[in-house]
Amino acid sequence: MHEDRLRAILPFLRPRTEEPTGLMLLLVAILCLGIASLVALHIWRRRIQHLRMQARFAKLAAEKDLDPAQATYLAQLARQSRMNNPLLLLNSIYTFDRIVGRRAAALTGAAHESELHRIGAVRSALEFDHMPPDQPLRTTRQLESGLTVMVWHEDAERYFPWLLVARDERGLTIAPLFREDYEHFTELSHGDLLAARFWREQDTEYRFCGEVLTLDRDSFVVTLRHDEAIERLQQRDFYRLDIQFAIDFAVVDMEEGTEEDGDGGAELLGQPLKGQVVNLSAGGLSALVNRPVPGGKNLRVDPSCNQPFALGGLVGEVLGDPIPTDVIQLQFAALPPERQRVLVRQIYQYQLGRLPTND
């Protein structure tokens, strides 16, 4: 009995499938064609953009006096790096060093010497082997030969002047400026790290660290691996020379260029503010003074200052909270570039023992 009832309702329990109508098939076909058309249009547009970019790249490379082989090499590096705008390789030294410099850093051994020479030739053709002063340096690949760098090693008691003899895509070739300094680097060996700093004309001070790749112990000519991210200092971070000598100041009004006569400066007027320099840099100095000076005050160095450093007449702002203290931090304000260059040179010369002070 029960089986007869089940057989009667089974047709209603089975899923039924109907053949798609012609209209449904047409809609599905149109949808598929639309999707395929969009994909094809996107691929076609990307292809056209790629061909146009290739044409622009080749044209700009020719304008930059690159030969076809050099242009092809750069285009390959751009593709490998998945660059959205390969033209930056030809226009931006920073992009060039980020992409091409990274490739050069990966090349080791004599087997890659020809590719390193090719990169060097491309750099020279693009005039990326030197930079204008208004563009800050970011890697040691942008340094120019002939630069004097102050070098320090863990076995040396101070910085010593070395000369940047040459620079290529593998590294920096440097040598001590004075033969008598050889003895301070006798323990130097392959793989050691050398800390260095240098002053760039019309710019600021930089610091970097390089690994010793090669070392000639007879001439002490050293090749350093490039530092891909050198440190660019602000004036307050300049190297500070620990030195003591007498100095006189006067409180001044920066806007009027005259001595201040109120608001905390009156007690300093009519009496020289005498001090003793504690340390000195190209950006400012620290001094012990005979009376407290609030932060924010402007002091002018006595123009008759006859110390060996070009400080006479310089104006600086006292840094720090307005809490009276006998030790002041003075940051030079509106320091002319020429005076700054002279001051940096004198600080370097003093470190070398070639600039006596007048105590």
C-alpha positions as a Markdown table, in Angstrom:
| # | Residue | x | y | z |
|---|---|---|---|---|
| 1 | Met | 0.0 | 0.0 | 0.0 |
| 2 | His | 2.7 | 2.4 | 1.0 |
| 3 | Glu | 4.8 | 1.6 | -2.0 |
| 4 | Asp | 1.9 | 2.4 | -4.3 |
| 5 | Arg | 1.5 | 5.8 | -2.7 |
| 6 | Leu | 5.3 | 6.6 | -3.1 |
| 7 | Arg | 5.2 | 5.7 | -6.7 |
| 8 | Ala | 2.4 | 8.1 | -7.2 |
| 9 | Ile | 4.3 | 11.1 | -5.8 |
| 10 | Leu | 7.8 | 10.2 | -7.1 |
| 11 | Pro | 7.4 | 12.2 | -10.3 |
| 12 | Phe | 6.8 | 15.3 | -8.3 |
| 13 | Leu | 9.9 | 14.8 | -6.1 |
| 14 | Arg | 12.4 | 14.4 | -9.1 |
| 15 | Pro | 14.1 | 17.6 | -10.2 |
| 16 | Arg | 13.1 | 18.7 | -13.6 |
| 17 | Thr | 15.3 | 20.3 | -16.2 |
| 18 | Glu | 14.1 | 22.3 | -19.1 |
| 19 | Glu | 15.9 | 23.0 | -22.3 |
| 20 | Pro | 17.2 | 26.7 | -22.4 |
| 21 | Thr | 15.1 | 28.8 | -24.7 |
| 22 | Gly | 16.6 | 30.5 | -27.7 |
| 23 | Leu | 16.4 | 33.9 | -26.0 |
| 24 | Met | 18.4 | 32.7 | -23.0 |
| 25 | Leu | 21.1 | 31.3 | -25.3 |
| 26 | Leu | 21.3 | 34.6 | -27.1 |
| 27 | Leu | 21.7 | 36.5 | -23.9 |
| 28 | Val | 24.5 | 34.2 | -22.7 |
| 29 | Ala | 26.3 | 34.5 | -26.0 |
| 30 | Ile | 26.0 | 38.3 | -25.9 |
| 31 | Leu | 27.4 | 38.4 | -22.3 |
| 32 | Cys | 30.3 | 36.1 | -23.3 |
| 33 | Leu | 31.1 | 38.3 | -26.3 |
| 34 | Gly | 31.0 | 41.4 | -24.2 |
| 35 | Ile | 33.4 | 40.0 | -21.7 |
| 36 | Ala | 35.8 | 38.8 | -24.4 |
| 37 | Ser | 35.6 | 42.2 | -26.1 |
| 38 | Leu | 36.5 | 44.0 | -22.9 |
| 39 | Val | 39.4 | 41.7 | -22.2 |
| 40 | Ala | 40.6 | 42.1 | -25.8 |
| 41 | Leu | 40.2 | 45.9 | -25.6 |
| 42 | His | 42.2 | 46.0 | -22.4 |
| 43 | Ile | 45.0 | 43.9 | -23.9 |
| 44 | Trp | 45.0 | 46.0 | -27.0 |
| 45 | Arg | 45.2 | 49.3 | -25.0 |
| 46 | Arg | 48.0 | 48.0 | -22.9 |
| 47 | Arg | 49.9 | 46.9 | -26.0 |
| 48 | Ile | 49.4 | 50.3 | -27.6 |
| 49 | Gln | 50.6 | 52.0 | -24.4 |
| 50 | His | 53.6 | 49.7 | -24.3 |
| 51 | Leu | 54.5 | 50.4 | -27.9 |
| 52 | Arg | 54.1 | 54.2 | -27.3 |
| 53 | Met | 56.3 | 54.0 | -24.2 |
| 54 | Gln | 58.9 | 52.1 | -26.1 |
| 55 | Ala | 58.9 | 54.7 | -28.8 |
| 56 | Arg | 59.2 | 57.5 | -26.3 |
| 57 | Phe | 61.9 | 55.7 | -24.4 |
| 58 | Ala | 63.9 | 55.1 | -27.6 |
| 59 | Lys | 63.5 | 58.7 | -28.7 |
| 60 | Leu | 64.6 | 60.1 | -25.4 |
| 61 | Ala | 67.5 | 57.7 | -25.2 |
| 62 | Ala | 68.7 | 58.9 | -28.6 |
| 63 | Glu | 68.3 | 62.5 | -27.4 |
| 64 | Lys | 70.5 | 61.6 | -24.4 |
| 65 | Asp | 73.2 | 60.3 | -26.9 |
| 66 | Leu | 72.7 | 56.7 | -25.8 |
| 67 | Asp | 73.5 | 54.1 | -28.5 |
| 68 | Pro | 70.8 | 51.5 | -29.3 |
| 69 | Ala | 72.6 | 48.8 | -27.3 |
| 70 | Gln | 72.7 | 51.0 | -24.2 |
| 71 | Ala | 69.0 | 52.0 | -24.6 |
| 72 | Thr | 68.1 | 48.3 | -25.0 |
| 73 | Tyr | 70.0 | 47.4 | -21.8 |
| 74 | Leu | 68.2 | 50.1 | -19.8 |
| 75 | Ala | 64.8 | 49.0 | -21.2 |
| 76 | Gln | 65.5 | 45.4 | -20.1 |
| 77 | Leu | 66.3 | 46.6 | -16.6 |
| 78 | Ala | 63.1 | 48.6 | -16.6 |
| 79 | Arg | 61.0 | 45.6 | -17.6 |
| 80 | Gln | 62.7 | 43.4 | -15.0 |
| 81 | Ser | 62.0 | 46.0 | -12.3 |
| 82 | Arg | 58.4 | 46.3 | -13.5 |
| 83 | Met | 58.7 | 50.1 | -13.8 |
| 84 | Asn | 55.5 | 52.0 | -14.6 |
| 85 | Asn | 57.5 | 54.9 | -16.0 |
| 86 | Pro | 60.8 | 53.7 | -17.6 |
| 87 | Leu | 61.6 | 57.3 | -18.7 |
| 88 | Leu | 62.7 | 58.0 | -15.1 |
| 89 | Leu | 65.8 | 55.9 | -15.8 |
| 90 | Leu | 66.8 | 58.6 | -18.3 |
| 91 | Asn | 65.7 | 61.6 | -16.4 |
| 92 | Ser | 66.3 | 60.9 | -12.7 |
| 93 | Ile | 69.7 | 60.1 | -11.2 |
| 94 | Tyr | 68.0 | 58.8 | -8.1 |
| 95 | Thr | 65.9 | 56.4 | -10.0 |
| 96 | Phe | 68.9 | 55.4 | -12.1 |
| 97 | Asp | 70.9 | 54.6 | -9.0 |
| 98 | Arg | 68.0 | 52.8 | -7.4 |
| 99 | Ile | 67.5 | 50.5 | -10.4 |
| 100 | Val | 70.8 | 50.3 | -12.2 |
| 101 | Gly | 72.9 | 50.8 | -9.1 |
| 102 | Arg | 71.1 | 47.9 | -7.4 |
| 103 | Arg | 72.0 | 45.8 | -10.5 |
| 104 | Ala | 75.6 | 46.9 | -10.3 |
| 105 | Ala | 75.8 | 46.0 | -6.6 |
| 106 | Ala | 74.7 | 42.4 | -7.4 |
| 107 | Leu | 77.6 | 42.0 | -10.0 |
| 108 | Thr | 80.7 | 40.4 | -8.5 |
| 109 | Gly | 83.8 | 38.8 | -9.9 |
| 110 | Ala | 85.7 | 39.4 | -13.1 |
| 111 | Ala | 83.0 | 37.7 | -15.2 |
| 112 | His | 80.8 | 40.8 | -14.9 |
| 113 | Glu | 83.5 | 43.4 | -15.6 |
| 114 | Ser | 82.1 | 44.2 | -19.1 |
| 115 | Glu | 78.6 | 44.8 | -17.7 |
| 116 | Leu | 80.0 | 47.1 | -15.0 |
| 117 | His | 81.8 | 49.0 | -17.7 |
| 118 | Arg | 78.6 | 49.3 | -19.7 |
| 119 | Ile | 76.8 | 50.7 | -16.7 |
| 120 | Gly | 79.6 | 53.2 | -16.2 |
| 121 | Ala | 79.4 | 54.3 | -19.8 |
| 122 | Val | 75.6 | 54.8 | -19.6 |
| 123 | Arg | 76.0 | 56.8 | -16.4 |
| 124 | Ser | 78.6 | 59.1 | -18.1 |
| 125 | Ala | 76.4 | 59.4 | -21.3 |
| 126 | Leu | 73.5 | 60.5 | -19.1 |
| 127 | Glu | 75.7 | 62.9 | -17.2 |
| 128 | Phe | 74.8 | 61.2 | -14.0 |
| 129 | Asp | 78.5 | 61.0 | -13.0 |
| 130 | His | 78.2 | 64.4 | -11.3 |
| 131 | Met | 75.4 | 66.3 | -9.6 |
| 132 | Pro | 74.6 | 70.0 | -9.2 |
| 133 | Pro | 74.9 | 71.4 | -5.6 |
| 134 | Asp | 71.2 | 72.0 | -5.3 |
| 135 | Gln | 70.5 | 68.2 | -5.5 |
| 136 | Pro | 71.4 | 66.3 | -2.3 |
| 137 | Leu | 73.5 | 63.1 | -2.5 |
| 138 | Arg | 71.8 | 59.9 | -1.6 |
| 139 | Thr | 74.4 | 57.2 | -2.4 |
| 140 | Thr | 78.2 | 57.1 | -2.7 |
| 141 | Arg | 77.7 | 56.4 | -6.4 |
| 142 | Gln | 77.1 | 60.1 | -6.8 |
| 143 | Leu | 80.4 | 61.2 | -5.3 |
| 144 | Glu | 83.0 | 62.9 | -7.6 |
| 145 | Ser | 86.7 | 62.1 | -7.7 |
| 146 | Gly | 89.1 | 64.5 | -6.0 |
| 147 | Leu | 86.9 | 64.8 | -2.9 |
| 148 | Thr | 88.6 | 64.8 | 0.5 |
| 149 | Val | 86.9 | 62.5 | 3.0 |
| 150 | Met | 87.6 | 62.2 | 6.7 |
| 151 | Val | 88.0 | 58.5 | 7.5 |
| 152 | Trp | 87.8 | 56.8 | 10.8 |
| 153 | His | 88.5 | 53.2 | 11.8 |
| 154 | Glu | 88.1 | 51.5 | 15.1 |
| 155 | Asp | 91.9 | 51.3 | 15.6 |
| 156 | Ala | 92.3 | 55.0 | 14.8 |
| 157 | Glu | 92.0 | 57.6 | 17.5 |
| 158 | Arg | 90.5 | 60.3 | 15.2 |
| 159 | Tyr | 89.4 | 61.1 | 11.7 |
| 160 | Phe | 92.2 | 61.2 | 9.0 |
| 161 | Pro | 92.0 | 62.8 | 5.6 |
| 162 | Trp | 91.8 | 60.4 | 2.6 |
| 163 | Leu | 91.5 | 61.4 | -1.1 |
| 164 | Leu | 88.8 | 59.9 | -3.3 |
| 165 | Val | 91.0 | 58.8 | -6.2 |
| 166 | Ala | 88.4 | 57.2 | -8.4 |
| 167 | Arg | 84.8 | 56.0 | -8.4 |
| 168 | Asp | 83.3 | 53.3 | -10.5 |
| 169 | Glu | 80.3 | 51.0 | -10.4 |
| 170 | Arg | 82.0 | 48.5 | -8.1 |
| 171 | Gly | 83.1 | 51.0 | -5.4 |
| 172 | Leu | 85.2 | 53.9 | -4.2 |
| 173 | Thr | 89.0 | 54.0 | -4.5 |
| 174 | Ile | 90.5 | 56.1 | -1.7 |
| 175 | Ala | 94.0 | 56.6 | -0.3 |
| 176 | Pro | 95.4 | 58.5 | 2.7 |
| 177 | Leu | 96.2 | 62.1 | 1.9 |
| 178 | Phe | 99.4 | 62.0 | 4.0 |
| 179 | Arg | 101.9 | 59.2 | 4.2 |
| 180 | Glu | 102.5 | 59.6 | 7.9 |
| 181 | Asp | 98.9 | 58.5 | 8.5 |
| 182 | Tyr | 99.6 | 55.0 | 7.2 |
| 183 | Glu | 100.6 | 53.8 | 10.6 |
| 184 | His | 97.1 | 54.5 | 12.0 |
| 185 | Phe | 95.6 | 51.9 | 9.6 |
| 186 | Thr | 98.1 | 49.1 | 9.9 |
| 187 | Glu | 95.3 | 46.8 | 11.3 |
| 188 | Leu | 93.0 | 47.5 | 8.4 |
| 189 | Ser | 92.0 | 44.3 | 6.5 |
| 190 | His | 89.5 | 43.1 | 3.9 |
| 191 | Gly | 85.9 | 43.1 | 5.1 |
| 192 | Asp | 86.5 | 45.9 | 7.7 |
| 193 | Leu | 84.2 | 48.9 | 7.8 |
| 194 | Leu | 85.4 | 52.4 | 7.4 |
| 195 | Ala | 83.3 | 55.3 | 8.7 |
| 196 | Ala | 83.7 | 58.5 | 6.6 |
| 197 | Arg | 82.4 | 62.0 | 6.5 |
| 198 | Phe | 82.9 | 64.8 | 4.0 |
| 199 | Trp | 81.8 | 68.4 | 3.3 |
| 200 | Arg | 80.2 | 69.2 | 0.0 |
| 201 | Glu | 80.6 | 72.7 | -1.4 |
| 202 | Gln | 77.4 | 74.8 | -1.3 |
| 203 | Asp | 75.6 | 71.9 | 0.5 |
| 204 | Thr | 76.2 | 70.3 | 3.9 |
| 205 | Glu | 78.1 | 67.5 | 5.6 |
| 206 | Tyr | 77.5 | 63.8 | 4.7 |
| 207 | Arg | 78.4 | 60.6 | 6.4 |
| 208 | Phe | 78.6 | 57.0 | 5.2 |
| 209 | Cys | 80.1 | 53.6 | 6.0 |
| 210 | Gly | 81.9 | 51.4 | 3.5 |
| 211 | Glu | 83.2 | 47.9 | 3.5 |
| 212 | Val | 86.8 | 47.3 | 2.5 |
| 213 | Leu | 86.8 | 45.3 | -0.8 |
| 214 | Thr | 90.5 | 45.5 | -1.7 |
| 215 | Leu | 93.6 | 46.9 | 0.1 |
| 216 | Asp | 97.1 | 47.5 | -1.2 |
| 217 | Arg | 99.3 | 47.5 | 1.9 |
| 218 | Asp | 102.2 | 49.2 | 0.1 |
| 219 | Ser | 100.3 | 52.3 | -1.0 |
| 220 | Phe | 97.2 | 51.9 | 1.2 |
| 221 | Val | 94.9 | 52.3 | -1.7 |
| 222 | Val | 91.6 | 51.0 | -0.6 |
| 223 | Thr | 88.4 | 50.1 | -2.5 |
| 224 | Leu | 85.2 | 50.5 | -0.5 |
| 225 | Arg | 81.9 | 49.0 | -1.4 |
| 226 | His | 79.3 | 51.7 | -2.2 |
| 227 | Asp | 76.9 | 52.8 | 0.5 |
| 228 | Glu | 73.4 | 52.9 | -1.0 |
| 229 | Ala | 72.0 | 55.3 | 1.6 |
| 230 | Ile | 74.4 | 57.9 | 2.9 |
| 231 | Glu | 73.4 | 60.3 | 5.7 |
| 232 | Arg | 72.9 | 63.9 | 4.9 |
| 233 | Leu | 73.3 | 66.1 | 8.0 |
| 234 | Gln | 71.5 | 69.2 | 9.1 |
| 235 | Gln | 73.6 | 72.0 | 10.4 |
| 236 | Arg | 73.0 | 71.2 | 14.1 |
| 237 | Asp | 74.3 | 67.7 | 13.4 |
| 238 | Phe | 77.7 | 68.8 | 12.0 |
| 239 | Tyr | 80.8 | 67.2 | 13.4 |
| 240 | Arg | 81.7 | 69.0 | 16.6 |
| 241 | Leu | 85.3 | 69.8 | 17.4 |
| 242 | Asp | 86.1 | 69.7 | 21.1 |
| 243 | Ile | 88.2 | 72.9 | 21.6 |
| 244 | Gln | 88.5 | 75.7 | 24.2 |
| 245 | Phe | 89.2 | 79.3 | 23.6 |
| 246 | Ala | 87.9 | 82.7 | 24.9 |
| 247 | Ile | 85.1 | 84.5 | 23.0 |
| 248 | Asp | 83.0 | 87.6 | 23.6 |
| 249 | Phe | 79.3 | 88.1 | 22.6 |
| 250 | Ala | 76.7 | 90.9 | 22.5 |
| 251 | Val | 72.9 | 90.4 | 22.5 |
| 252 | Val | 71.4 | 91.7 | 19.3 |
| 253 | Asp | 68.1 | 92.3 | 17.6 |
| 254 | Met | 68.1 | 90.2 | 14.4 |
| 255 | Glu | 65.5 | 92.4 | 12.7 |
| 256 | Glu | 67.2 | 95.7 | 13.5 |
| 257 | Gly | 70.8 | 94.4 | 13.6 |
| 258 | Thr | 71.3 | 96.4 | 16.8 |
| 259 | Glu | 72.0 | 95.5 | 20.4 |
| 260 | Glu | 68.8 | 94.5 | 22.3 |
| 261 | Asp | 67.6 | 96.9 | 25.0 |
| 262 | Gly | 64.8 | 95.1 | 26.7 |
| 263 | Asp | 63.0 | 91.9 | 27.5 |
| 264 | Gly | 65.8 | 90.0 | 29.2 |
| 265 | Gly | 68.6 | 91.5 | 27.2 |
| 266 | Ala | 69.0 | 94.8 | 29.1 |
| 267 | Glu | 71.1 | 93.3 | 31.8 |
| 268 | Leu | 73.6 | 92.2 | 29.2 |
| 269 | Leu | 74.0 | 95.6 | 27.5 |
| 270 | Gly | 76.9 | 97.8 | 28.3 |
| 271 | Gln | 78.9 | 94.8 | 29.5 |
| 272 | Pro | 80.6 | 92.2 | 27.3 |
| 273 | Leu | 79.2 | 88.8 | 27.6 |
| 274 | Lys | 82.4 | 86.8 | 28.0 |
| 275 | Gly | 82.6 | 83.1 | 27.4 |
| 276 | Gln | 84.7 | 80.1 | 26.8 |
| 277 | Val | 84.0 | 77.9 | 23.7 |
| 278 | Val | 83.5 | 74.2 | 24.6 |
| 279 | Asn | 83.0 | 72.8 | 21.1 |
| 280 | Leu | 82.6 | 74.1 | 17.6 |
| 281 | Ser | 81.0 | 73.0 | 14.3 |
| 282 | Ala | 80.0 | 74.5 | 11.0 |
| 283 | Gly | 76.5 | 75.0 | 12.3 |
| 284 | Gly | 77.1 | 76.5 | 15.8 |
| 285 | Leu | 79.0 | 76.2 | 19.0 |
| 286 | Ser | 78.7 | 75.5 | 22.7 |
| 287 | Ala | 80.1 | 78.0 | 25.2 |
| 288 | Leu | 80.4 | 78.6 | 28.9 |
| 289 | Val | 79.3 | 82.2 | 29.6 |
| 290 | Asn | 79.7 | 84.4 | 32.6 |
| 291 | Arg | 76.0 | 85.0 | 33.0 |
| 292 | Pro | 72.8 | 83.1 | 32.0 |
| 293 | Val | 71.2 | 83.8 | 28.7 |
| 294 | Pro | 67.5 | 82.8 | 28.0 |
| 295 | Gly | 66.8 | 80.6 | 25.0 |
| 296 | Gly | 65.7 | 82.3 | 21.8 |
| 297 | Lys | 68.1 | 85.3 | 22.3 |
| 298 | Asn | 70.4 | 86.2 | 19.5 |
| 299 | Leu | 74.1 | 86.7 | 20.1 |
| 300 | Arg | 76.7 | 88.3 | 17.9 |
| 301 | Val | 80.3 | 87.2 | 18.1 |
| 302 | Asp | 82.7 | 90.0 | 18.8 |
| 303 | Pro | 83.9 | 91.2 | 15.3 |
| 304 | Ser | 87.5 | 91.5 | 16.7 |
| 305 | Cys | 87.6 | 87.8 | 17.6 |
| 306 | Asn | 91.1 | 86.8 | 16.5 |
| 307 | Gln | 90.9 | 83.1 | 17.0 |
| 308 | Pro | 91.9 | 81.0 | 13.9 |
| 309 | Phe | 88.3 | 80.3 | 13.1 |
| 310 | Ala | 86.1 | 82.6 | 11.0 |
| 311 | Leu | 83.7 | 83.6 | 13.8 |
| 312 | Gly | 84.0 | 87.4 | 14.1 |
| 313 | Gly | 80.6 | 89.1 | 13.5 |
| 314 | Leu | 78.6 | 85.8 | 13.2 |
| 315 | Val | 75.1 | 85.9 | 14.7 |
| 316 | Gly | 73.5 | 82.9 | 16.3 |
| 317 | Glu | 70.4 | 81.9 | 18.3 |
| 318 | Val | 70.6 | 80.5 | 21.8 |
| 319 | Leu | 68.8 | 77.1 | 21.7 |
| 320 | Gly | 66.9 | 75.4 | 24.4 |
| 321 | Asp | 64.2 | 76.2 | 26.9 |
| 322 | Pro | 64.2 | 79.7 | 28.4 |
| 323 | Ile | 65.8 | 78.5 | 31.6 |
| 324 | Pro | 68.9 | 80.4 | 32.7 |
| 325 | Thr | 72.0 | 78.4 | 32.3 |
| 326 | Asp | 75.7 | 79.2 | 32.1 |
| 327 | Val | 76.3 | 76.8 | 29.2 |
| 328 | Ile | 74.6 | 77.9 | 25.9 |
| 329 | Gln | 74.1 | 76.1 | 22.6 |
| 330 | Leu | 74.4 | 78.6 | 19.8 |
| 331 | Gln | 73.1 | 77.9 | 16.3 |
| 332 | Phe | 74.5 | 80.2 | 13.6 |
| 333 | Ala | 71.7 | 82.1 | 11.7 |
| 334 | Ala | 71.9 | 83.1 | 8.1 |
| 335 | Leu | 75.5 | 82.0 | 7.8 |
| 336 | Pro | 76.8 | 83.0 | 4.3 |
| 337 | Pro | 78.0 | 80.0 | 2.2 |
| 338 | Glu | 81.5 | 81.4 | 1.8 |
| 339 | Arg | 81.9 | 81.8 | 5.6 |
| 340 | Gln | 80.6 | 78.3 | 6.2 |
| 341 | Arg | 83.0 | 76.8 | 3.7 |
| 342 | Val | 85.9 | 78.7 | 5.3 |
| 343 | Leu | 84.8 | 77.5 | 8.8 |
| 344 | Val | 84.5 | 73.9 | 7.7 |
| 345 | Arg | 88.0 | 74.0 | 6.1 |
| 346 | Gln | 89.5 | 75.5 | 9.2 |
| 347 | Ile | 87.9 | 72.8 | 11.4 |
| 348 | Tyr | 89.3 | 70.1 | 9.2 |
| 349 | Gln | 92.7 | 71.8 | 9.2 |
| 350 | Tyr | 92.7 | 72.0 | 13.0 |
| 351 | Gln | 91.9 | 68.3 | 13.2 |
| 352 | Leu | 95.0 | 67.7 | 11.1 |
| 353 | Gly | 97.1 | 69.7 | 13.5 |
| 354 | Arg | 97.8 | 72.3 | 10.8 |
| 355 | Leu | 95.8 | 75.2 | 12.3 |
| 356 | Pro | 97.2 | 76.5 | 15.7 |
| 357 | Thr | 94.9 | 78.4 | 18.0 |
| 358 | Asn | 95.5 | 81.7 | 19.8 |
| 359 | Asp | 95.0 | 81.0 | 23.5 |
